[in-house]
Structure formats: C-alpha cells, structure tokens
Amino acid sequence: PDLLSQIPQDINILELPADQKESLKKLLLVGGEIANSVIKKLAEQPINDIEEFVKLLEEIKLSTINSLVTHVTSRINFINMFETVIHKDESYERRGTGSVHNLLKANMWIIDRNFSTLNDDETLKKIIAEQWGKEVNPIDEADTRPDFLCMTDPLSEKRGYRRLVVIEIKRPSVKIKFSHMEQVMKYKTVLQKYSRKQIDEYTCYLVGREIDPVLSANDYSKSGFIYKTYTDFISEARDFYKEYLKIVENEALAL
C-alpha cells in the first residue's frame, strides 16, 4: 500500500493494457527501491511498448544491484579494517577519525543496523537539556558521559513507540564486570527520570573485549541490559553482509 501510494497521479493503472498490468505487478514484487525508480521513470515519459517497459525494468534493476554490490562490499571492507583497530589500546582515544569511538560514531550499523547516533561523549546533563529541555538536579550526578545515546528504527517512532539505546565501550585491556554494568544502568536511571513518558523503553549495551564469567553466566536482557564483545557484533555484521552480498550477486547472475 505504501508503494502504491507513491505512484504518480498521471499514471492510470486501471486503463493500462493487460500485458502492462502484468508487468507492473511483477515490478511491484521486485522490491521497493527498484519499483520506485521505475515509477519515477514512468512519470517522466509515457511507455506504450511493453518490451521497452520490461527493458527499462531490467536496466534499473541491474543498476540497483551494482549499487548494492558496491555498498555491501564497502561495509565488509570496513568490518575487516575495524577488526584490526579494536586490538590496539591507543585506538580507544577519542581524538582522530581512526579512533574506535569515532569509527563507531560514523558506522553505528556495525553494532545494529537500526541504530543511529543522537549524542556521543556528552554529559547526561547536556543530553537531558538538548532532548527534553530540563535542568538536572545536582544530586543526580549528571556530569558523567555515556559513549553513545542512539535512537532505533525511525519507523517505530512514527508508530508512536520510541526506544533509546545507551552504549558504553571499553578498552581491550578492561574486562567487563558488574561495576561497569552498574555504571551504564545509572545512565539509564537518570535518563528515565527526566524523559519520563516521552521514551517507552531504554536498552543499555556494554561492549568490550572480554566479559567476566560471573557476569556472562546470566542473561540480563529482560532488564534492558545487553553485554557484547567486539568479536560478537563484528562476526554478526560480517555474516549478515556476506550473506547479503551472496544474494545480490546471485540476482545479478540471474539477469
């Protein structure tokens, strides 16, 4: 329905010849981005010849596939580069584009494809003032700085559901323990206090090279706390994009 609503007003689907209706049906099954591109082309120039219509579809599909291959390959290359960076303790300094912090800031998709950064390395006091226009009580110790505050899939917000994610990253020399969990959960408590009903859910991510076995022996996800190693999310991202690339390349071979 969302896709159909984007079809320009000057195209009357009901008056199309039967063979063109069938091709349009196939087009809509191909995928949103490709279909939208073709619909825009249809608006620019009337196409009466069904063979021309099908040819146009195939050309745009190939162009889209080539763009996807380039995009996915660049992400796999970034994953490989990032994997080498995380083992260098000096990479955790916030200065420079090559630091772990700044690489994650620009590529939050590597942790989760639905995350986008709202704030990074800013005090809770500043975040609360910017996001909700409130002044923080000094007793809340809001001068601490979470590494990242992220929002999730914008579509969920459009549906009236807003979830924020607090992410804290640790150097490879630091083993993640309960004290680190308490730290990030304090961030959550302060943010909840001032956002109140404006945010439906907070999730806290703690990321490091190694997790204390005492901590990893339990699952705290129902409490809104998730711990991950760098290896965890790097492996997940690599597997996803390699599989994605395989699918896209198979589509190209089928043309």
N, C-alpha and C positions, 0 to 999 in steps of 0.2 A: 504493500500500500504506500509506503514512504517513497519508494522508487517511482511508482506510477504517478504520484502527485507532482513529480518533478518534470513530467513530460510537457513540453511547451504547448501553449493553448492553440497554436496554429496547426497542430497535427491532430486530425480527427481519426482516431483509431477505428471507430465503427465503420468508417467509409473506406478503409483500406481494402484492397483486393484480398481474397482468401489466402493466396500464397504469401503476401506480405504480412498478413496477420500471423501466419505460422512462423515466419522468420522473426517477427517481433517477439513472439512467445519464446522462441529459442534464445533470443538475445537476452531477455529478462532472466533466463535461467543461467546465463554465463556468469553473471556477477555484477554487483552494484557499480563498481568503478568503470568497468568496460561498458556496461549498459548506459550509464550516464554520459560517457563520452560519445557514444553513438547517437543518443537522443539529441545532444547538442549539435552534432553534425546534421542530423535530420532537420533541425530547425533552421540551419544556415542555408541548406539547398534541398529542394524537393527531389526525391529519388523515386522514379517511376519504374525503373528496370530492376527487377528482383535480383538479378545476377550482380548488378552494381551494388545493391544493398548488402548482399552477402559478402562481396569482396571487401566492402568498406568495413564490415564487422570483423573480418579476418585480419585486415591490416591493423585495426585499432587493438585487437586482441594481441597480436604479435608485439606491437609497440609497448603495450602494457606489460606483457610477460618479460620483455627485455628490461624494462624499467625495474620490475620486481627482482629480476636476477641481480641487477646491479645493486639494488638496495639491500637485499639479503646477504649478498657476498660481502658488502662493506660492513655489515653487522658482525658477520662471522670473523672477519679480519680484526675488528675492534675487540671482540671477545678474546681472540688469541693474544693480542697485544696487552689487554688488561690483565690477563692471567700471568704475564711475566712481571707486570708492575706491582701486583699485590704482595710479592715476596720481598720487596725492598722496603725496609723500615722507613727510609728517608722519603719515600713516596707518599707518606701519610701527612707530610707538612702541607698546610692548606695553600701555600704560595705556589704559583705556577700552574699552567694549563695541564701539565703532566702529572699532577698530584692525584692520588686516589679520590680525594674529596671532589676536586673539580672535574675529573673524568666521570664520576658518578652523577654529578650535578647536570652534566650535559647529556648523559646517557642512562637515565633512570630506568629505562626499559630493560636493562640487563638484570635488574632485581625483579621487576614486574612490569609487563607491557602496559598495564593500566595505570601506572603511577606517573604523575607529573609534579615537579617540584614547585612548591609555593614559597617556602623560605628555606634558606640554608645558612648555618652558622650565625644565627641571630638569637638574641636573648628572648626568653619567653615573654618578658615584659614588652619588647618591641613587637613580637608576633601578635600578642593579645591586643595591643594598641592598633596595629595595622588591620587585623582581621575583624575585630569586634568593637574597636573604639573605646576600650575600657582601660581604666587606670588600675594597676595591680597593687594590692595591699602588700607592704614590705614583709609581712610575716610569711608570705608565700615563697620567698627566696626565688624570685623570677629572673635573677641575673644569669642563671645557667643557660647554656646554649646547646640545644639538640643539633645534631649534624644536619638533619633534613626534616622538614614537615611537608608531606605530599598530599595531594588530593588523588582520588581514584577516578575511574571511568566517568567522564563528564555526563554520559547518558544516565547514570544512576542519579546524578544530581537533578537532571531535568525531570526525573520521575518523582522528585521530592525526597530523595534519600541521599544524605551527604555523609561520607566516611572520610576521615583524615588518618594519615599514617605517620607515625613518628619513627624515624630511622636513626640509629646510633651505630657508628662503625668504629672498630678498634684495630689498633696496630697488630701485626702478626705476632709480636712478642707478648701480647696480652691474651691470657686465657680467660674466656668469658665465664664469670661466676655470678652467684646470687647478688652480690653487691652491684654489679653492672645492671642486672635486671631491675633491682630496686631503683637505680638511678633513672632509667628510662620510664619506669612506671610512675615516678614522681612527676616527670614531664607531663605524662598523660593526665594525672590528677589535677595539676594546675590548669592545664588547657580545658579540661572538662568543667572546672569550676567557673571559668569566665565565658565559655562558649554556650554552656547550658543546653537548651533545646535546639540551638541552631545546628548542632552536629549530632547525628544519630549514633555514630559509632567511632571509636578510636582503636587503632591497632598499633602495637609497638613492635618494631623489628630491631633486633640486636644482631649485628654482623661482626664476625671475627674469624681468625684462622682456626681456632680450636675452642671447643666447648668443654667446660668442666663436666666430667661424667655424672657428678651428683646433680647437676642442672639438666643435662640431656636425658637423664633417666625418666623424666616426667614431661608430659605434654601440657603446655600452658595456653594453647591456642584458644580454648574456650574462655579464658580470662583476658583475651586480647593481646597476648604476648607470644611472639614468634622469634626463635633464635635460628640463625643460619650461619654456616661457614661460607667463606668466599667460594670454596670449591662447590658447595651445594648449588648456589644460584648460577655460577658460571657453567656448570655441567647442564643444568636445566635449560639455560638460554642456548647453549651450543646445540643440544639435542633438538630443541624446537626449531631453530633456524636451519639446521642441516636437513631436517625432515621437510621443512617448508621449501627449501631450495630444490630438493629432490622432486617434490610435487610440481613446482613451477617448471623445472626443466623437462619433466615428462609431458607437461602441457605443450611446451614448445615443440617437442618431437612429434606430437600428435597433429600439428598444423600441416 
